[in-house]
Amino acid sequence: MPWRSFPVSRRAPVRAALIAYFVFFNVIAALPTLGTPSAERLERPFEQDELRRWAGLFDSLGVPLSAERLAHVYLAISSGLAEARAVALWPIDGWMSLTQTTQSWRLFGTPDELRSVLRISAYTAEPGAAEQVLYESGDPERRWNAALLEYRRIRAAYNPSHAGPPFTYAGLGARLSREIFAAQPRVERVRMLIDQSRISLPGQMQQSAAHEELYVLEFSRPSE
């Protein structure tokens, strides 16, 4: 029977039930998590310093707890919560994956020791022409299209995680290159990448930053 043939009095409860169904699971999906449990991650210097700091805090409260024991407790709790979340979202997991409407809010318990900078460069066809950096995160002199690139929803399209850049990274690069080609007729090639460097915690001796260019994309001007 067509949907519109149902009486309004019967359609309203069905519509309300469907909305409530999806809202319920989206609320569960949007609850903050403790991140992805990883014993290897807790072995890194940043995490070790953070574990010792928290162990000292517990000790000052009269709860003796070593950094190693605290790490085991965290892994057990975070693993249990991750499994419970997966079970709770199982009825709608396929739909959220298909529609790309997953929600994942992770609490940041420790700082990241890697600094990621988006860099977009243009190259002209003149012999010996130098690289022209149009945009670089945090650089006040390289601000091309900064209002767009620094908008929080656009940042999510290129900010990398430990697993790499999001699936939208390549598409964003292609779109930006088309804009550059259209606005600057002399540009023949556009390059986009993530420059990563290691940072130090406050109070630590500043180490020489070793930069690494990752996720390099290059686009050539389409032939007419």
C-alpha positions in Angstrom: 0.0 0.0 0.0 1.5 3.4 -1.0 2.7 5.5 2.0 0.4 8.4 1.3 -2.6 6.1 1.4 -2.1 5.5 5.1 -4.2 7.8 7.3 -2.3 10.7 8.9 -3.0 9.3 12.3 -1.1 6.2 11.4 1.7 7.8 9.5 2.7 10.1 12.4 3.6 7.4 14.9 5.6 5.5 12.2 7.5 8.6 11.2 8.2 9.4 14.9 9.4 5.9 15.5 11.8 6.0 12.6 13.2 9.3 13.7 13.6 8.2 17.3 15.3 5.0 16.1 18.1 6.9 14.2 18.4 9.6 16.8 18.9 7.0 19.5 21.8 5.3 17.7 23.4 8.6 16.6 23.4 9.7 20.3 25.2 6.5 21.2 27.7 6.9 18.3 28.4 10.5 19.3 29.4 9.7 22.9 33.1 10.5 23.5 35.4 7.5 23.5 38.8 6.8 25.0 40.4 6.3 21.6 41.7 3.2 20.0 43.4 0.9 22.7 47.1 0.4 21.8 49.8 -0.9 24.0 52.4 0.2 21.4 51.1 3.7 21.6 51.5 3.8 25.3 55.2 3.0 25.0 55.9 6.3 23.2 57.7 9.1 25.2 54.7 11.4 25.2 52.4 8.7 26.6 55.0 7.5 29.1 55.3 11.1 30.5 51.6 11.4 30.7 51.2 8.0 32.5 53.8 9.1 35.1 52.1 12.4 35.6 48.8 10.7 36.3 50.4 8.1 38.5 51.9 10.9 40.6 48.4 12.5 40.8 46.9 9.3 42.1 49.8 8.9 44.5 49.1 12.4 45.9 45.5 11.3 46.6 46.7 8.3 48.5 46.2 5.8 45.7 49.5 4.2 44.9 49.5 3.2 41.3 52.5 2.7 39.0 52.6 3.9 35.5 52.6 0.3 34.2 49.6 -0.6 36.2 47.8 2.5 35.1 48.5 1.6 31.5 47.0 -1.9 32.0 43.9 -0.3 33.6 43.4 2.1 30.8 43.8 -0.6 28.1 41.3 -2.8 29.9 38.7 0.0 30.3 39.1 1.4 26.8 39.0 -2.1 25.2 35.8 -2.9 27.1 34.1 0.4 26.1 35.1 0.0 22.5 33.6 -3.5 22.4 30.4 -2.3 24.1 30.1 0.5 21.6 30.5 -1.8 18.7 27.8 -4.2 20.0 25.4 -1.3 20.7 25.9 0.2 17.2 25.7 -3.2 15.4 22.0 -2.7 14.3 22.8 0.4 12.4 26.5 0.0 11.6 25.9 -1.0 8.0 23.6 2.0 7.3 26.1 4.5 8.9 28.9 3.0 6.9 26.9 3.2 3.6 25.8 6.8 4.2 29.1 8.0 5.7 27.3 9.3 8.8 29.4 7.7 11.5 30.1 9.7 14.6 33.3 9.4 16.5 34.4 11.8 19.2 37.5 10.8 21.0 38.8 12.4 24.1 42.4 13.7 23.8 44.2 12.4 26.9 47.7 13.1 25.6 49.2 15.6 23.1 50.3 14.4 19.7 54.1 14.7 19.1 53.6 15.1 15.4 52.8 18.5 13.8 51.0 18.3 10.5 51.1 21.2 8.0 49.2 21.4 4.8 51.2 22.9 2.0 49.9 23.8 -1.5 52.4 24.8 -4.2 52.2 26.0 -7.8 54.8 25.7 -10.6 54.9 27.6 -13.8 56.3 26.5 -17.1 59.2 29.0 -17.2 62.7 27.4 -17.1 64.1 27.6 -13.6 60.9 28.8 -12.1 60.9 28.3 -8.3 58.2 26.7 -6.3 55.5 29.2 -5.3 53.9 28.1 -2.0 50.4 29.4 -2.1 49.2 28.1 1.3 50.9 26.7 4.4 49.2 26.0 7.7 50.1 28.6 10.3 52.2 30.8 7.9 50.8 34.4 7.9 52.4 35.0 4.5 51.0 32.0 2.6 47.3 32.5 2.9 45.7 31.5 -0.4 42.1 30.4 0.2 42.8 30.3 3.9 39.2 31.1 4.9 38.1 27.9 3.2 41.1 25.7 4.1 40.9 26.6 7.8 37.2 26.1 8.2 36.7 23.3 10.6 34.7 21.0 8.3 37.3 21.5 5.5 40.2 20.7 7.8 38.6 17.4 8.5 38.9 16.6 4.8 42.7 16.7 4.9 44.0 16.4 8.5 45.7 13.1 8.8 45.4 10.5 11.6 47.8 7.8 12.5 46.1 5.7 9.8 46.8 8.4 7.1 44.7 11.1 5.5 40.9 10.8 5.2 39.3 9.4 2.0 38.4 13.0 1.0 42.0 14.1 0.7 42.6 13.3 -2.9 39.2 14.8 -4.0 40.0 18.0 -2.1 43.4 18.2 -3.9 41.8 17.8 -7.3 39.2 20.5 -6.6 41.8 23.0 -5.3 44.1 22.3 -8.3 41.2 23.2 -10.7 40.7 26.4 -8.9 44.3 27.3 -9.1 44.5 26.5 -12.8 41.5 28.6 -13.5 42.7 31.6 -11.6 46.4 31.4 -12.7 46.8 30.6 -16.4 50.6 30.4 -16.2 50.6 27.6 -13.6 51.2 24.2 -15.1 51.5 22.0 -12.1 50.1 22.0 -8.5 51.5 20.0 -5.6 49.7 19.3 -2.3 51.2 17.5 0.7 51.3 17.1 4.4 54.6 18.2 6.1 55.1 16.4 9.4 57.6 17.3 12.1 58.1 16.2 15.6 57.5 18.6 18.5 58.7 18.6 22.1 56.9 18.9 25.3 57.2 22.0 27.4 60.4 21.9 29.5 62.1 19.6 27.1 65.1 20.6 25.1 64.0 21.6 21.7 65.2 19.1 19.1 66.0 20.0 15.5 62.8 19.5 13.6 63.0 16.6 11.1 60.5 17.4 8.4 58.9 14.6 6.3 56.8 15.3 3.3 53.9 12.8 3.2 50.8 12.1 1.1 52.2 14.0 -1.9 49.7 14.7 -4.7 50.6 16.3 -8.0 48.2 17.7 -10.6 49.1 18.8 -14.1 47.1 21.3 -16.1 44.6 19.5 -18.3 45.4 19.7 -22.0 42.9 21.7 -24.0 
